[in-house]
Amino acid sequence: MKKIILTENQYRLLLENRIPSIKEVLGVFFGTFIENHGEDAAGELQKLIADIFGNEKNYEEKNGNIFLLSNSGKKIPFEQIKEYFQLLLKGVDNAINGFPRELQGNTVVRQRIREILSKKTKDESSEDSNDSDEDSDDRFNTFANKFILSNCKSMNFCDYQTILSNVVKISPSDIEFNPKNVKVLEKARQIVIKDGKRGFRDVIYVQLGNGQKTLFYSSSGSNEETTGKKAGEWFIIPGFASNGWFFKTDGTVKLTKGGNQYLTDMAKFLEKYGVNALG
């Protein structure tokens, strides 16, 4: 089957002829998406949108608003779909789960979007695999050395009370979490190997909505049986001990599990949408 890639003008004409009110959202599907995912992926996305709005069973337009009609009977506002596309453009692949699996006109949506993004995902993963663990460790150590705690040499020799008190002081207590107001200043990845299995921890240095700066890290899940921290969960940490130990305690964990609402909401957001959805 020959692949059909519409030009932007052809695509605009197609949608304007079907639903004039949708033309305002065309910017979501061009420019940034092509830059991030390539012309082939952008062409496939255009084809998917054309398939959706080329079948009147897939959508409903009422009072100027557009709703996608899921096969499950759910009506999904197109404004909500726009948000998921915008997250995809930022590299938040988990946003795929927000799309309907299939529409009433039997148009498959979620799986097709996965396929559209899969090539880039494979390319990125192959690049990561070319980096040796030694190189990754060197990069992470360079990052971590910027955040060594002066009063913490190791897990056994550390001023827990003062450090935890300082974390509480910088934690927002009078504002709600808004991902747009969090700025990612630096990020790094640590390779974790346990029982022959290779995992990783992502660490980010961020400026919070109150202007304070701190670190967050995603758990590798390697010690879930003893710590209860699942892979992919995010937690605040103030820094690292001199020997490289992550300063993570029951106190810091509790802050992102209900102890501080702002940090808890931020941790849940990171787990669901990822780092690229901040800012």
Buried (B, 14 or more C-beta within 10 A) or exposed (E): EEEEEBEBEEBBEBBEEBBEEBEEBBEBBBEBBBEBBBEEBBBBBBBBBBBBBBBEEBBEBEEEEBBBBBBEEEEBEBEEBBBBBBBBBBBBBBBBEBBBEBBBBEBBBBEBBBEBBEBBEEEEEEEEEEEEEEEBEEBBEEBBEEBBBEEBBEBEEBBBEEBBEBBEEBBBEEEEBEBEBBBBEEBBBBBBEEEEEEBBBBBBBBBBBEEEEBBBBBBBBBEEEEEEBEBBBBBBBBBBBBEEBBBBBEBBBBBBBEBBBBBBBBBBBBBBBBBBBBB
